[in-house]
Amino acid sequence: MSIHIEREIPPVLQRFLDRLDQDSLTHAGGLQFKARCPAHDDDMPSLSIGWSDKGKVLAKCHAECEFSDIISALGLTRKDIETPRQIVATYDYENEDGHLEYQVVREDPKAFFQRRPGERKGQWINNTTGVAPIPYHLPALAELVAHGTAEDTIWIVEGEKDVQAIEEAYGDVATCNHGGAGKWTDEHSSYLEGFPGQVVIVIDADEKPSKPGQKHALTAYESLLRVTGIEAELAYPVVGKDAADHVPDHDADEFIAVTPDQLRAEIADAKKLPEPLGKGSRSSSNAQEPAAKRDLVIVKASEVKSTRQRWLWEGRVPLGILALLGGRGGVGKSTFSLWAAVELQHGRLPGDFHDKSLPVLYVGIEDDWETQVKPRLAAAGANMNLALFLKVTETVEETTGDRVPDLSQDMPLLEEALEQFGPCLMIVDPLPSLIHDDDHRRNVVRAALDPLLGALARTRSTLFGIMHTRKGGGAANDLLSGSHAYYDAARAVMLFAKDDESGQVIMSQVKGNYSADEATDSLAFKLVNTPVELDDFTVQDYARVEIVGATSMSVEEIVNREPLREEVGVRARWIVDYLSHRNGFALATDVQDAAHEENGWTERQMLSARAKCSPAVKSKKARGAMNAPWFWCFATVEPPSAEEDQFSPRAQSWSSSGISQDSWSSRSQGSAKNPDGSSDQESHPDDQGSSVIPEEDQYSALKREAGSSRSPRLRILREGDVAP
């Protein structure tokens, strides 16, 4: 039977369809079909076929035939039904000093994944385990935050393609988070702290009912305001969906501004909020039904049957409750939750399920199942038949796709899973992603969580909710991001932080409503790289938890160790003073060695101080030799080149810093002291009769040069304005 549809059928899907019983093959709309299943004696078409936006054939037999049996009966393999992927773009995520932390890789058919550099040259590890998320184009962002003025603009957009479009069109600094909509965190916002200029958040004009682009922009706006005090502009592109559509034919001042309240109203109008559900009900379709009658019920305590408290993890985590695991990005809280899940699968945790097996349900938003979650489970030794991944699909006009679960709409679906597999452990990573509203409002969080708490209690299941913590120190019970209602709703809260002194990760239980104090000592553990053989027969390293034991160290103690800002300022001024006496440049190793010898400052302290220098200090590599070293220079100064003539003014400046052209490894002698303690670099006429610029004047000159080039301030059209 020949199938004719207006939409082009991908070749891989067509190959699959051609192998099916053509007499039973029918078109079910879009790229969906039905046919008899080849894996069993099928009297009626029971096989549903579709196409994934990831370039794969989807097939489900309603008689429960295994997918592998279906493709085998057709004489196909998995590779035959997947479009070969090709890398079409890579996006480097570098730290403030330009060191590559990880890459975002874009493939065709459209898909994204993250990878980080391995130890060997050219080696890539297809995960970001142990690497904290950072903003895209962070070196330029950090530079502008440290040295920008009120006339400067930073753009926050939704994807790397939009960042490049803004920077190429307008010459401004732009940034984004990796992973697309819904992944902007307070950690990203903290990198903009102290910026004196204008921040513009470009909204992706999503037409999906769930409005992910609008929610993402509002999340970034509220996070930025909360963390830094910066009130950003919110703006739509004047044409198309995103910034990349806007910039080819439109100027920076033609974006259309909206207020936060207007954006909130747009999101609220798009929501399909269900009516309140009665206990045990699954839907409420009649909006005109009268309100349910409410009665007060009084029960004598003598009529209540008391029972002992049951535990998922003895003394730490009870059954039937919400437990929160909080920490900064990359600290290991998600890996720890998977460790606990595997311990429960094998009956190794003390509690009511010791020596028993417990299923684990996993709802993951930030990490990919295939490249991250399953391999990390394997590293921990999981029973894959007891590890169940949950997702929600939505069908609109006969097209089915995945979407992020929403507690306000999908609680009945989640409760069905809990009823089917409970008692069980459910992990939601991260928990706030299931609340599609402002989770800094207490009533929003409680309205979303209270039905979930009831379902956990009824099914005797426990939920591990992964949370981010805000930057900085303070009391442990105030560190979680979002509304304090999260902390209040949970019966157990565990926080995580890395102790740089020991290299271990510390888990402190800061809340345990039913726990004895002696049962909740902090735990120390290490993240150990473990080789995992993947289903595609490659081997990659993934982190697993290795418990060290109880410790007296606490997360609260660690996060309150942060160095004082004035100490950073002292180190930054020392760097400027050091370079000012050396013609504006010096070997990076010389700066760090001198700082350590004179003041005991570490390399890490000096790296953070360099980012705060005023005038700006750059890290630059000398040109002209393969093994050329790195220099620290004022932004307006270039390091010497190996090709420069030794009698040129530049070479003389080079020599005055004590760096030999014949030996890159020699150390600067510029800081040598005379026997009387004075410095040879003090202001005096040089051999050519010129004078070294006095320190204060040199500072002023450098600041003037660094601030001479500024981009025009953005003008945004308000509602009712007409674009020129």
Buried (B, 14 or more C-beta within 10 A) or exposed (E): EEEEEEEEBBEBBEBBBEBBBEEBBEBBEBBBBBBBBBBBEBEEBBBBBBBBEBBBBBBBBEEEBEBEBBBEBBEBEEEBBBBEBEEEEEBEBBBBBEEEBBBBBBBEBEBBBBBBBEEEEEEBBBBBBBBBBBBBBBBBBBBBBBBBEEEBBBBBBBBBBBBBBBBEBBEBBBBBBBBBBBBBBBBBBBBBBEBEBBBBBBBBBBEBEBBBBBBBBBBBBBBBBBBBEBEBBBBBBBEBBBBBBBBEEBBBEBBBBBEBEEBBEBBEEBBEEBEEBEEEEEEEEEEEEEEEEEEEEEEEEEEEEEEEEBBBBBBBBBBBBBBBBBBBBBBBBBBBBBBBBBBBBBEEBEBBBBEEEBBBBBBBBBBBEEBBBBBBBBBBEBBEEBBBEBEBEBEEEEBBEEBBBBBBBBBBEBBEBBEEBBBBBBBBBBBBBBBBBBBBBBEBBBBBBBBBBBBBEBBBBBBBBBBBBBBEBEEBBEBBBBBEBBBEBBBBBBBBBBBEEEEBBBBBBBBBEBBEEEBBBBBBBBBEBBEBEBEEEEEBBBBBBEEBEEBEBBBBBBBEEEEEEEEBBEBBBBBBEBBBBBBBBBBBBBBBBBBBEEEEBEBEBBBBBBBBBBBBBBBBEBEEEEEBBBBBBBBBBBBBBBEBEEEEEBBBBBBBBBBEBEEBEBBBEBBEEEEEEEEEBEEEEEEEEEEBBEBEEBBEBBBEBBBEEEBBBBEBBEEEEEEE
